[in-house]
Amino acid sequence: MVAEIHAGEVAKIVVREDALEITKKDKTEQTAKKETTGTLTEVLIGLGATPAELAPDKLEIAVEGPSTAVVATRYLLPILLPVLI
C-alpha cells in the first residue's frame, strides 16, 4: 500500500477498528488489515510514507467507530444474558 501512496494512486483510507478500506483514485477498492502497533499514520510513516504524502490535500484518512449494533452487542449482551437466562 505504501508503494501505491508513493505513486499517488490512493485517494482515501477508511479505518474501521482493525480493518482498512482503501479507495484508489481510479475508484477501485481494496481491503487490508491494520497493524495494531500504532495509529495508521504512524504505521505508514514507519513503512516509508512521508508526511507530505499523507497530507489531507493528497490523501483522505477517515476513522469510523463501530456501529451501534456492535457496541450494544459487545457491552450490553454480557449484562443482559444472565438476566434473560
Order of alpha helices (4+ residues) and beta strands (2+ residues): alpha-beta-beta-beta-alpha-beta-alpha
